[in-house]
Each structure stands twice: as C-alpha cells, then as structure tokens.
Amino acid sequence: MENVRIPVLKGQVDLTILNGGNTTGIDGNTVAKLNINGYERAISGFDYPLYQDELMVVGVLSINDMGTLSDHIRVNINLFTNKLRKEHIDKDNKTTIAVSVSSGKVYQVGIEMSTHVEVGTCSYEFTEDFRERQEKEMNDEYIDDNLPWSRFD
C-alpha cells in the first residue's frame, strides 16, 4: 500500500448526543467508536461529519491546512470517554478534539486552546471499493478511452 498523508482534523464532539450505552471497555478505558468517511463532506469541502457506530452524527471535524481526505479513506477513532476532562468541556456540553492519524493519537483540546490531553487512538483504512478498483487496475491493461489506439500489443 502507498503511504497516505492525512492532515490533522480538529472539531467539536457533542457529548449530549454521544451515546454512552454504545461504548465498550478496552484496556480499562471506556471507548466510544467514532469514524469519518473521506467521501462525505459537510458544510464545505474541508469539514467532515463525525459518526458514532457509523450511524449517528456526533460532531464535525475540519481540516485547517486546506488539505482533504481521499474519498477512499476511512478514519477510525477510539475515544476514551473516561479520560475526558470536565474543565475542557464547554457550557453546551461540547468538547474539542484533535485527531492526528500520523501519530495515531486523539487529543482533547482545552477551552483556552493552549492545553491538551491524550484521550484516544486512531487509524485509517481504505474502503472496500478502493481495494476492488486497485486490484482491477493492476490486472487490466491501460487503455485510454480518448485514444482508441493507445493499446500496446
């Protein structure tokens, strides 16, 4: 597989929507499984809806450096809800998180933006349609539809 650059994602999670009943225990942490799909854009081309258990939108994460996610990337996030600090949760019961896929870590960012604490892990994977397309391209010969004589025998 190729090396993929995924920019840092940052945004708010609405803790009133986050379903505590759909959490699991992993290594002594209460884990809410969240994900982002690269092919889904919210509001603008740099905002992505954040899902819990692939169904419920619990927030929006944005890319600040004008980068984008590939349509064939899915970012999986394990948010350790037991490590969230109350002093970093605003009056609307929302907290800001930063997701760094390159380091594999999720951080809760303080209200004053100068403090942060590690509150989870993350990873990425390619969607199934990407794997199928890649396998097909590896087995097919290159033929450009605009150039009918582009086939080399």
C-alpha positions in Angstrom: 0.0 0.0 0.0 1.0 3.5 -0.6 1.9 6.0 2.1 -1.0 8.3 2.7 -0.8 11.8 4.1 -3.8 12.6 6.3 -4.0 16.1 7.7 -4.8 16.8 11.4 -8.6 17.0 11.9 -10.0 19.2 14.6 -13.5 19.9 15.8 -16.2 19.6 18.4 -18.0 16.5 19.7 -21.4 17.0 21.2 -21.3 14.9 24.4 -25.1 15.2 24.8 -25.6 13.2 21.5 -22.7 10.7 22.2 -24.4 7.5 23.3 -22.7 6.1 26.4 -24.6 2.9 26.0 -22.8 2.1 22.8 -19.3 2.1 24.4 -17.0 -0.8 25.1 -14.3 -1.5 27.6 -10.8 -1.8 26.2 -7.7 -2.0 28.5 -9.6 -0.3 31.3 -10.9 2.6 29.1 -14.5 3.3 28.1 -14.3 3.5 24.4 -16.7 5.2 22.0 -16.1 4.1 18.4 -16.2 7.0 16.0 -15.4 7.3 12.4 -15.0 9.7 9.5 -15.6 8.8 5.8 -13.5 10.6 3.3 -16.2 10.8 0.6 -18.6 12.7 2.9 -18.2 16.4 3.2 -20.2 18.7 5.5 -20.8 22.4 5.2 -17.7 22.9 3.0 -15.0 20.8 1.3 -12.9 20.8 4.4 -15.4 19.6 7.0 -16.3 16.0 7.7 -19.2 14.6 9.8 -18.1 12.5 12.8 -20.2 9.4 13.3 -20.6 7.1 16.3 -21.1 3.5 15.4 -21.4 4.5 11.7 -24.9 5.8 12.2 -25.3 8.8 14.4 -23.6 12.2 13.8 -22.0 13.4 17.0 -19.9 16.3 15.6 -17.9 17.8 12.8 -14.2 17.7 12.3 -12.4 20.2 10.0 -9.0 20.4 8.2 -7.3 23.7 8.8 -4.5 23.4 6.3 -6.6 23.3 3.1 -5.9 19.6 2.7 -8.5 17.0 2.1 -9.1 13.3 2.8 -9.1 10.9 -0.1 -12.6 9.6 -1.0 -11.3 6.1 -0.3 -10.1 6.7 3.2 -12.0 5.9 6.4 -10.6 7.2 9.7 -11.4 5.1 12.8 -11.3 6.8 16.2 -11.4 5.2 19.6 -12.4 8.0 22.0 -11.7 7.2 25.7 -14.6 8.9 27.3 -13.4 8.2 30.8 -10.3 10.3 30.1 -12.2 13.4 29.0 -11.5 16.3 31.4 -14.5 18.2 32.7 -12.6 21.5 32.7 -12.2 21.2 28.9 -16.0 20.8 28.3 -17.9 24.0 27.5 -21.3 25.0 28.9 -23.1 23.5 25.9 -21.6 20.1 26.8 -19.3 20.1 23.8 -15.6 19.4 23.7 -12.9 20.0 21.1 -10.8 17.1 19.9 -7.8 17.0 17.5 -7.1 13.8 15.5 -3.6 13.1 14.3 -3.7 10.0 12.2 0.1 10.1 11.5 0.8 9.7 15.3 -2.3 7.6 15.9 -3.5 9.8 18.8 -6.6 11.8 19.7 -6.3 14.8 21.9 -8.9 16.8 23.9 -8.1 20.5 23.4 -8.6 22.8 26.3 -11.1 25.8 26.1 -8.2 28.2 26.1 -6.6 26.1 23.3 -3.2 26.0 25.0 -3.7 22.8 26.9 -4.4 19.3 25.6 -4.6 15.8 26.9 -4.5 12.4 25.1 -7.9 10.8 25.0 -7.8 8.1 22.4 -6.3 6.4 19.4 -7.0 6.5 15.7 -6.1 4.7 12.5 -7.1 4.7 8.8 -8.2 2.1 6.3 -9.0 2.0 2.7 -12.7 1.4 1.7 -13.6 -1.8 0.0 -14.4 -0.2 -3.3 -10.8 1.2 -3.4 -9.3 -2.3 -2.9 -11.5 -3.7 -5.7 -10.6 -0.8 -8.1 -6.9 -1.2 -7.3 -7.0 -4.9 -8.0 -8.8 -4.4 -11.2 -6.4 -1.7 -12.4 -3.4 -4.0 -11.6 -4.9 -6.7 -13.8 -6.2 -4.6 -16.6 -4.2 -3.2 -19.5 -4.0 0.6 -19.8 -6.4 1.8 -22.4 -7.3 5.5 -22.7 -10.9 5.9 -23.9 -9.9 9.2 -25.6 -7.1 7.5 -27.6 -8.5 4.3 -29.2 -5.1 3.3 -30.4 -3.5 3.6 -27.0 -3.4 -0.2 -26.6 0.1 -1.6 -26.9 0.5 -5.2 -28.1 
